[in-house]
Amino acid sequence: MTFKIGRNDPCPCGSGKKYKQCCANSPAQFVEPERKGHAGAVERAIDWLMNKHRKAVSVALAEMLFDELSPEEEDALKAQDLETWNSIQLNATEWLLAEGEILVHGEPKPVSEYLLGPGGPLFTVGQRRWIAQLAERPLRLYDVTDVVPGQQLTLCDSLDAEAPPIIVRERSGSQASLLGVRIGVRIMEVDDHYELSGAVYAFTHLTGPAVVARMRKAMDHFDGQASDRPHLLSSILQRQWLAQFFAPVPMPAFRDAYSGEPMLLITDHYRVKDRAALTQSLSAQSDVDGDRESAWNRFIDCKDGETRSVATINVETSADRVTVFYKTQRYADEGRVWFESVAGDAVRFLSRELSDPAGLLLNMPAGQPAKPADADGDLSPEALAELVEDTLRRMYAKWPDEPIPALAGKTPRQAIDTPAGLERVKGLLRLYEASEKQQAAQQGRRTISFDFLWQALGISRHGASE
């Protein structure tokens, strides 16, 4: 099977033009006057390869894109829209130059070595350096922790929590929507700064964690030569990126951060028979904090020294209704026994409501955000903002000192002791702020500031720790 490039197809050099209007008619051996830097390196390489070894290139690209795919998966990949297919071709072309091999007179040849060897295309000095650097720079996975639109990205290695953050200059690809996203890229050294090579493998918020897990598992079981590891990780990254276009989206396995148990959204509904007695009973419990207005929370002392809520008791709009909310099945089963023993005859159990977070995401219409609980209520925009602000402050009250999986299990306060950890913490805060800004716009209220978390950690948005 071959990967046929027709004259009317997008040119694989990534120019955006049709192949017949770009590299198809370029004279293979023509050397333009010396231009600044590496400009034109990829175009010249593809031009030369397509003129000399069109069939071998087509076979190599087909193997990279379609190897091990079922006929249905291959059809789904080929059915992508033009913009998506252009990005697939661009990434595949760069892979060919950086890591690919083609058959030359029956023998496999690394493309980069072949291009730079005797008889290859006549590159400028800067172009030769670029092709050589493409082969040297590994394709790695990074977390985007900061974006200056139209200027630069800040990247942190997704697999190495101690690797220092890297700032790369990027004009067209530095979009605000990339904040918090994981991307596979090659980082190139250009003069006194870093740039992206061109290819970008972006993962969704749902697929990104699965890719990290797969790559970590591969590293744990890898017993080959160290020099082969980058190619292994690159292959996993590429295959998983392509799978996003034809495979079902994997739903995340939601788990309670402390217990590790599967997370469920469980709400027990009760009728209140004696409101005063219920209030008195809950107020007398040493492990319960709160009141009727703000809700009660039952807390437990955990082995890690932290205190966590395992049940939230809310008085509903109707005065004779109360609900108890739990996050796991065990918390709910044990919590019901506890609550009914404390409340006694003051309440009567009505029903239990159970929701799976993954199921809620799966059943949500595409492109439709989660509807805020108070969206249909009578709250004014300012009242809703005050409610959200109070909720956020309570939710994140202990956040600086809670272990975070994205920080390799460290607390934010621990993580900020290193440059790598500091940037990752800032990246999380920037993501929280961006999400809150979007949610506020959807709800028609003012945006709630996360300054209280920056101040709690003693860090600034742009400088070092204060």
Summary of the structure (lengths in Angstrom):
residues: 466
radius of gyration: 27.9
end to end distance: 60.1
largest distance: 92.0
contacts: 1327
relative contact order: 0.08
helix: 44%
strand: 20%
